[in-house]
Amino acid sequence: MDGQLGDPGPVKLELLTEAAAGELLTLQQAAYITEARAHQNFELPPLLDTLDDVRAAIADPSITVWGFLDGGRLVASVRMRVDGPVGEIGRLVVAPDRQGEGLGTALLAAAEEATPAEVTVFRLFTGERSAGPLYLYRKLGYRETHRSPEADYQLVHLEKPRVREPG
């Protein structure tokens, strides 16, 4: 890391395999504790995932799991499920000690870019009390489409069209 805000530096993007499942589960749990506190709900699905659940997601042919590694340490990850023209983004996580460095922004952009060409729209959701993620998604062009009830809060559903570079 070169320390510049918004520049992920020399981290390396990799497709994650089953070998990374344990580290991915640990990262996911660490990252989602903040969301659980904000929503006063420690039964968020990412916190309830088991190692078998993470392995199954990695093995699912409709899901691609990317991660940023820094010196062999998994510091950020995201999943993309392709369903026809829709890229469903999930489990975007950044290690708590690495948040604010631009890793989430860079990882989401890399995942969008690496998604198959047939995807024309990206969709994701987060809790209404997730100030950081909501700020990030809106900054990156995602727009709210609707909300749905979850426990005593709302899930905010967002999407953005895929932008193709002329060429």
C-alpha positions as CSV (number, residue, x, y, z in Angstrom):
1,M,0.0,0.0,0.0
2,D,1.4,3.4,-0.8
3,G,-0.9,5.1,1.7
4,Q,-2.8,7.4,-0.6
5,L,-6.5,7.5,0.1
6,G,-8.5,6.0,-2.7
7,D,-5.5,4.2,-4.3
8,P,-5.4,0.5,-3.4
9,G,-1.7,0.4,-4.4
10,P,0.0,-2.9,-5.1
11,V,-2.8,-5.2,-3.9
12,K,-3.4,-8.1,-6.3
13,L,-6.9,-9.1,-7.7
14,E,-7.5,-12.8,-7.8
15,L,-10.3,-15.2,-8.4
16,L,-10.8,-17.0,-5.1
17,T,-10.9,-20.7,-4.9
18,E,-12.0,-23.2,-2.2
19,A,-8.5,-22.9,-0.7
20,A,-9.4,-19.3,0.4
21,A,-12.8,-20.3,2.0
22,G,-11.6,-20.1,5.6
23,E,-9.9,-16.8,5.2
24,L,-12.9,-15.4,3.3
25,L,-15.3,-16.5,6.0
26,T,-13.1,-14.8,8.6
27,L,-12.9,-11.6,6.6
28,Q,-16.7,-11.6,5.9
29,Q,-17.4,-12.0,9.6
30,A,-15.0,-9.2,10.7
31,A,-16.4,-6.8,8.0
32,Y,-20.1,-7.5,8.8
33,I,-19.8,-6.8,12.5
34,T,-20.0,-3.1,11.8
35,E,-23.2,-3.6,9.8
36,A,-24.7,-5.8,12.5
37,R,-24.0,-3.1,15.1
38,A,-25.5,-0.4,12.9
39,H,-28.7,-2.4,12.3
40,Q,-28.8,-3.9,15.8
41,N,-29.1,-7.3,14.2
42,F,-26.4,-9.9,14.7
43,E,-28.2,-12.5,12.7
44,L,-27.3,-11.0,9.3
45,P,-26.9,-13.8,6.7
46,P,-23.2,-13.1,6.2
47,L,-22.6,-13.6,9.9
48,L,-24.5,-16.8,9.9
49,D,-22.7,-18.3,6.9
50,T,-20.7,-21.4,7.7
51,L,-17.5,-22.6,6.0
52,D,-19.6,-25.0,3.9
53,D,-21.8,-22.1,2.8
54,V,-18.7,-20.1,1.6
55,R,-17.3,-23.2,-0.1
56,A,-20.6,-23.7,-1.9
57,A,-20.7,-20.1,-3.1
58,I,-17.1,-20.4,-4.4
59,A,-18.1,-23.7,-6.2
60,D,-21.3,-22.3,-7.7
61,P,-20.8,-21.9,-11.4
62,S,-23.1,-18.8,-11.5
63,I,-21.0,-17.0,-8.9
64,T,-17.6,-15.5,-9.3
65,V,-15.7,-14.6,-6.1
66,W,-12.9,-12.0,-6.4
67,G,-10.5,-10.9,-3.7
68,F,-7.7,-8.4,-3.2
69,L,-4.6,-9.9,-1.6
70,D,-1.9,-7.8,-0.1
71,G,1.2,-9.8,0.8
72,G,-0.8,-13.0,0.8
73,R,-3.5,-11.6,3.1
74,L,-7.0,-11.4,1.9
75,V,-8.0,-7.8,2.5
76,A,-11.2,-7.4,0.4
77,S,-13.7,-9.6,-1.5
78,V,-16.8,-9.5,-3.6
79,R,-19.2,-11.9,-5.2
80,M,-20.9,-11.6,-8.5
81,R,-23.8,-13.8,-9.6
82,V,-24.7,-13.6,-13.2
83,D,-28.4,-14.1,-14.0
84,G,-28.8,-13.4,-17.7
85,P,-28.3,-9.7,-18.2
86,V,-28.1,-9.0,-14.5
87,G,-24.9,-9.0,-12.4
88,E,-26.0,-9.4,-8.8
89,I,-23.3,-8.1,-6.5
90,G,-23.0,-9.4,-2.9
91,R,-20.8,-9.7,0.1
92,L,-18.6,-6.8,-0.8
93,V,-16.2,-6.8,2.2
94,V,-13.1,-4.9,3.2
95,A,-11.0,-5.8,6.3
96,P,-11.8,-3.3,9.0
97,D,-8.2,-2.2,9.3
98,R,-8.1,-1.5,5.6
99,Q,-11.4,0.5,5.2
100,G,-11.1,4.0,3.7
101,E,-8.2,3.1,1.4
102,G,-10.2,2.7,-1.8
103,L,-10.2,-1.1,-1.8
104,G,-14.0,-1.4,-2.0
105,T,-14.2,1.1,-4.9
106,A,-11.4,-0.6,-6.8
107,L,-12.7,-4.1,-6.1
108,L,-16.2,-3.2,-7.3
109,A,-14.9,-1.6,-10.4
110,A,-12.7,-4.6,-11.2
111,A,-15.6,-7.0,-10.6
112,E,-17.9,-5.0,-12.9
113,E,-15.2,-4.9,-15.6
114,A,-14.5,-8.6,-15.4
115,T,-18.2,-9.6,-15.6
116,P,-19.3,-11.3,-18.8
117,A,-20.4,-9.0,-21.7
118,E,-24.0,-10.1,-21.6
119,V,-24.5,-8.3,-18.2
120,T,-26.2,-5.0,-18.9
121,V,-27.1,-4.0,-15.3
122,F,-25.6,-4.4,-11.9
123,R,-27.8,-4.8,-8.8
124,L,-27.0,-4.9,-5.1
125,F,-28.6,-4.1,-1.7
126,T,-27.5,-3.0,1.7
127,G,-29.2,-2.0,4.9
128,E,-30.6,1.5,5.3
129,R,-28.2,2.2,8.2
130,S,-25.1,1.3,6.2
131,A,-23.8,4.8,5.7
132,G,-20.4,3.9,4.3
133,P,-21.7,1.4,1.7
134,L,-24.6,3.6,0.7
135,Y,-22.2,6.5,0.1
136,L,-19.9,4.3,-1.9
137,Y,-22.6,2.8,-4.1
138,R,-24.1,6.2,-4.9
139,K,-20.7,7.7,-5.6
140,L,-20.1,4.9,-8.1
141,G,-23.4,5.5,-9.9
142,Y,-25.8,3.1,-8.3
143,R,-29.3,4.5,-7.8
144,E,-32.0,3.3,-5.4
145,T,-34.8,1.3,-7.0
146,H,-36.8,0.3,-4.0
147,R,-36.7,-0.8,-0.3
148,S,-37.9,-3.9,1.3
149,P,-38.5,-4.7,5.0
150,E,-35.9,-6.7,7.0
151,A,-36.3,-7.1,10.8
152,D,-36.7,-3.5,12.1
153,Y,-35.0,-1.7,9.2
154,Q,-35.2,-1.5,5.4
155,L,-33.0,-3.1,2.7
156,V,-32.0,-0.5,0.1
157,H,-31.9,-2.0,-3.4
158,L,-29.7,-0.2,-5.9
159,E,-28.7,-0.7,-9.5
160,K,-26.8,0.9,-12.3
161,P,-26.6,0.2,-16.0
162,R,-23.3,-1.2,-17.4
163,V,-21.4,1.5,-19.2
164,R,-19.6,0.4,-22.2
165,E,-16.6,2.3,-23.5
166,P,-16.9,3.2,-27.2
167,G,-14.6,1.2,-29.3
